[in-house]
Amino acid sequence: MALTLQAASAYVADHRNPYQRDDWLVSYQQDLLAPFDVPFDEKFLKQGANIGFQELAERALDGLGERPRPDLVVIAHGLPDHYPFRSIGGHVDKLVGGGSENFAISDQGLRAPFTALRIGDAYARSGRCDLVAVVVVEQSTFGQDEPLARDGKLADSAAVLLLGRGSGPWEVASVPPSGHLGALLRAAAVGERPLVVAGPWTDAEQVVAVGLPVHRVAPGSYCTSLWLDLARHHEEWAGRHDSIVLCDTDPRTGRSHAALLRRRDTEGTT
């Protein structure tokens, strides 16, 4: 049985934490950037929001109300944590009661949440889990001039998707391989009332050319963008549409990614 979306939560921080110098973090940042001839500048840490993945994940989980008890936790992030010495998967596992299998998907850019969906769905179809928490996190404080944070004006944000092998309006129907945006949209769209949820990095002309209703995600996020809006609007969309195509194009690679969610009462649902 495929996964269905049972609950979701979005969190965008509107505060910043005061900067406290950490010699270990400064040394780590310097050693990390030096081989790539990227200059470290502590002013970026001082000016940043200094909000880490653990805090973001906890705030997003709070938005669910009652804490879930998933047997699989998958963290997805396209950019590194502000403080990289803490286990985010283990921390989320502790927050949801412990005992889950947990790991993170990273170094894939904004593709990471799509990979997390694909892995969670494979676990469920194989009978290895009943409830999956996909936690997508993004923070904006770096020890260098990060173009995505600067030009994208990234917010510190997190989205939690709770997916299970049970009732829920939206089913994870497919997560196709990455490719050209237009081709992905034409291949993924199904149903009589589809909706394209286009991330802020997609080419607007290519999206419009497909000729389907579009919800455009506002700028201000890189990896969390689609998933924040899915968490906010999935119930509303269930009353108007029979399928959702989530798509975005990674500005770093130019490759597009998509996922199809389908109403469970749509003909042909498995």
C-alpha positions as CSV (number, residue, x, y, z in Angstrom):
1,M,0.0,0.0,0.0
2,A,1.3,3.5,-0.9
3,L,1.8,6.2,1.6
4,T,-0.9,8.8,2.3
5,L,-0.5,12.2,3.7
6,Q,-2.1,12.1,7.2
7,A,-0.9,15.4,8.7
8,A,1.5,18.2,8.0
9,S,3.0,21.3,9.6
10,A,4.9,24.3,8.4
11,Y,7.1,26.6,10.5
12,V,8.9,29.8,9.5
13,A,11.0,31.5,12.1
14,D,10.4,35.2,12.8
15,H,13.2,35.6,15.4
16,R,16.9,35.2,15.7
17,N,19.2,33.8,18.4
18,P,22.1,35.9,19.7
19,Y,25.5,35.0,18.3
20,Q,27.8,33.2,20.8
21,R,31.3,32.6,19.6
22,D,32.2,29.0,19.5
23,D,35.9,28.4,18.8
24,W,35.2,24.8,17.6
25,L,32.6,26.0,15.1
26,V,34.9,28.8,13.8
27,S,37.8,26.4,13.4
28,Y,35.6,23.9,11.6
29,Q,34.3,26.5,9.2
30,Q,37.8,27.7,8.4
31,D,39.0,24.2,7.7
32,L,36.0,23.3,5.7
33,L,36.2,26.3,3.4
34,A,40.0,26.6,2.9
35,P,40.4,23.8,0.4
36,F,37.9,25.5,-1.9
37,D,39.5,28.9,-1.5
38,V,36.3,30.3,0.0
39,P,37.0,32.9,2.6
40,F,35.5,32.5,6.0
41,D,34.2,35.7,7.6
42,E,32.8,35.6,11.1
43,K,30.6,38.6,10.4
44,F,28.2,36.3,8.6
45,L,27.8,34.2,11.7
46,K,27.3,37.4,13.8
47,Q,24.7,38.8,11.4
48,G,22.8,35.5,11.0
49,A,19.7,34.2,12.7
50,N,21.7,31.4,14.3
51,I,18.8,29.0,14.3
52,G,19.8,25.3,13.9
53,F,18.0,22.3,12.5
54,Q,17.1,20.9,15.9
55,E,15.1,24.0,16.9
56,L,13.4,24.3,13.5
57,A,12.4,20.6,13.6
58,E,11.0,20.9,17.1
59,R,8.9,24.0,16.2
60,A,7.5,22.3,13.2
61,L,6.6,19.1,15.2
62,D,4.8,21.4,17.7
63,G,2.6,22.5,14.9
64,L,1.1,19.0,14.6
65,G,-0.4,19.2,18.1
66,E,-0.1,15.7,19.4
67,R,3.4,14.3,18.7
68,P,3.3,11.4,16.3
69,R,5.0,8.0,16.9
70,P,6.6,7.2,13.5
71,D,8.7,4.1,13.0
72,L,10.7,5.9,10.3
73,V,12.1,9.4,10.4
74,V,13.8,10.9,7.3
75,I,15.4,14.3,7.5
76,A,15.9,16.2,4.3
77,H,18.0,19.3,3.8
78,G,19.6,21.0,0.8
79,L,22.0,23.3,2.8
80,P,24.1,22.4,5.9
81,D,23.1,23.0,9.5
82,H,24.3,26.2,11.3
83,Y,25.9,24.0,14.0
84,P,26.9,20.7,12.3
85,F,28.0,18.8,15.4
86,R,24.5,17.6,16.5
87,S,22.5,14.7,15.2
88,I,19.2,16.0,13.8
89,G,17.8,12.5,13.1
90,G,18.5,11.2,16.6
91,H,17.1,14.4,18.1
92,V,13.8,14.1,16.2
93,D,13.6,10.5,17.2
94,K,13.9,11.5,20.8
95,L,11.2,14.2,20.3
96,V,8.7,11.6,19.0
97,G,9.3,9.0,21.7
98,G,12.4,7.1,20.5
99,G,12.7,3.8,18.7
100,S,12.4,4.9,15.1
101,E,14.8,4.2,12.3
102,N,16.2,7.6,11.4
103,F,18.6,9.1,9.0
104,A,19.2,12.2,6.9
105,I,19.3,12.9,3.1
106,S,21.8,15.6,2.3
107,D,24.2,16.8,-0.5
108,Q,21.4,16.6,-3.1
109,G,20.2,20.2,-3.0
110,L,16.5,20.7,-3.3
111,R,16.2,17.1,-4.6
112,A,16.6,15.8,-1.0
113,P,12.9,15.9,0.0
114,F,11.9,14.1,-3.2
115,T,14.4,11.4,-2.4
116,A,13.0,11.2,1.2
117,L,9.5,10.6,-0.3
118,R,10.8,7.9,-2.6
119,I,12.6,6.1,0.2
120,G,9.7,6.4,2.6
121,D,7.3,5.1,0.0
122,A,9.6,2.1,-0.7
123,Y,9.8,1.3,3.0
124,A,6.0,1.3,3.3
125,R,5.4,-0.7,0.2
126,S,7.9,-3.4,1.4
127,G,6.1,-3.5,4.8
128,R,9.1,-2.2,6.7
129,C,7.2,0.8,8.2
130,D,3.7,2.0,8.9
131,L,4.3,5.7,9.6
132,V,6.9,8.0,8.2
133,A,7.9,11.5,9.3
134,V,9.6,13.4,6.6
135,V,11.2,16.5,8.1
136,V,12.5,19.1,5.7
137,V,14.7,21.8,7.3
138,E,16.6,24.9,6.1
139,Q,18.6,27.5,7.9
140,S,20.3,30.7,6.7
141,T,23.4,31.2,8.8
142,F,26.8,30.4,7.2
143,G,30.4,31.3,7.8
144,Q,30.8,32.6,4.2
145,D,28.9,34.6,1.7
146,E,26.3,32.0,0.6
147,P,24.6,33.2,-2.7
148,L,21.5,31.2,-2.1
149,A,21.0,32.7,1.3
150,R,21.8,36.2,0.1
151,D,20.0,36.4,-3.2
152,G,17.2,34.0,-2.2
153,K,16.6,35.9,1.1
154,L,16.2,32.5,2.7
155,A,14.0,32.2,5.8
156,D,14.8,29.7,8.6
157,S,12.0,27.1,8.1
158,A,10.9,23.5,8.5
159,A,8.1,21.3,7.2
160,V,6.9,18.0,8.6
161,L,5.0,15.5,6.5
162,L,3.4,12.6,8.3
163,L,2.8,9.8,5.9
164,G,1.2,6.4,6.7
165,R,-0.3,3.3,5.3
166,G,-3.8,4.3,6.1
167,S,-6.5,6.9,5.5
168,G,-5.6,10.3,4.1
169,P,-6.8,12.4,1.2
170,W,-3.5,12.4,-0.7
171,E,-1.5,9.4,-1.9
172,V,2.2,9.5,-3.0
173,A,1.6,8.2,-6.5
174,S,5.1,8.6,-8.0
175,V,8.4,10.4,-7.7
176,P,9.9,10.2,-11.2
177,P,13.6,10.7,-11.9
178,S,14.8,14.3,-12.4
179,G,14.7,15.8,-15.9
180,H,13.5,18.6,-18.0
181,L,10.7,20.6,-16.3
182,G,8.2,20.6,-19.1
183,A,8.6,16.9,-19.8
184,L,8.2,16.1,-16.1
185,L,5.0,18.1,-15.9
186,R,3.4,16.6,-19.0
187,A,4.3,13.1,-17.8
188,A,3.3,13.5,-14.2
189,A,-0.1,15.3,-14.5
190,V,-3.1,13.1,-14.2
191,G,-6.8,13.4,-13.4
192,E,-9.4,15.8,-14.5
193,R,-8.6,18.6,-11.9
194,P,-4.8,18.6,-11.5
195,L,-2.8,21.4,-9.8
196,V,0.8,22.2,-10.5
197,V,2.6,23.5,-7.4
198,A,5.6,25.2,-8.9
199,G,8.6,26.1,-6.7
200,P,10.2,29.6,-6.8
201,W,13.1,28.4,-8.9
202,T,11.0,27.0,-11.8
203,D,10.9,28.7,-15.2
204,A,7.5,30.4,-15.2
205,E,7.2,30.2,-19.0
206,Q,7.8,26.4,-19.0
207,V,5.2,26.0,-16.3
208,V,2.6,28.1,-18.0
209,A,3.2,26.3,-21.3
210,V,1.8,23.1,-19.9
211,G,-1.6,24.7,-19.7
212,L,-2.6,23.5,-16.2
213,P,-3.8,25.4,-13.1
214,V,-0.7,26.6,-11.2
215,H,0.0,27.5,-7.6
216,R,3.3,29.5,-7.5
217,V,5.3,29.2,-4.3
218,A,6.6,32.6,-3.2
219,P,10.4,33.2,-2.9
220,G,12.2,32.9,0.4
221,S,13.2,29.3,0.6
222,Y,15.3,26.8,-1.3
223,C,14.7,23.2,-0.1
224,T,11.6,23.7,2.0
225,S,9.5,25.8,-0.4
226,L,7.1,23.2,-1.9
227,W,6.7,21.4,1.4
228,L,5.8,24.5,3.4
229,D,3.0,25.2,1.0
230,L,1.9,21.6,0.9
231,A,1.6,21.6,4.6
232,R,-0.4,24.9,4.6
233,H,-2.8,24.1,1.8
234,H,-3.1,20.3,1.3
235,E,-6.6,20.2,2.9
236,E,-7.8,23.1,0.8
237,W,-6.4,21.6,-2.4
238,A,-8.1,18.3,-1.6
239,G,-11.5,20.0,-2.1
240,R,-10.6,21.5,-5.5
241,H,-8.2,19.1,-7.2
242,D,-7.7,15.3,-7.8
243,S,-3.9,15.4,-8.2
244,I,-1.0,17.6,-7.3
245,V,2.3,17.8,-9.1
246,L,5.0,19.4,-6.9
247,C,7.9,20.6,-8.9
248,D,11.0,22.8,-8.6
249,T,14.3,23.4,-10.5
250,D,17.5,23.4,-8.6
251,P,19.3,26.7,-9.5
252,R,22.7,25.0,-8.8
253,T,22.3,22.1,-11.3
254,G,19.5,23.2,-13.6
255,R,17.8,19.8,-13.1
256,S,14.1,19.7,-12.3
257,H,12.4,17.4,-9.8
258,A,8.7,16.4,-9.4
259,A,6.4,14.4,-7.2
260,L,2.8,13.4,-7.9
261,L,0.2,13.2,-5.2
262,R,-3.2,11.7,-6.1
263,R,-6.5,11.8,-4.4
264,R,-7.3,8.4,-2.9
265,D,-10.8,8.5,-4.3
266,T,-9.5,9.0,-7.8
267,E,-10.1,6.2,-10.2
268,G,-7.0,3.9,-10.6
269,T,-5.6,4.7,-7.1
270,T,-3.7,1.8,-5.7
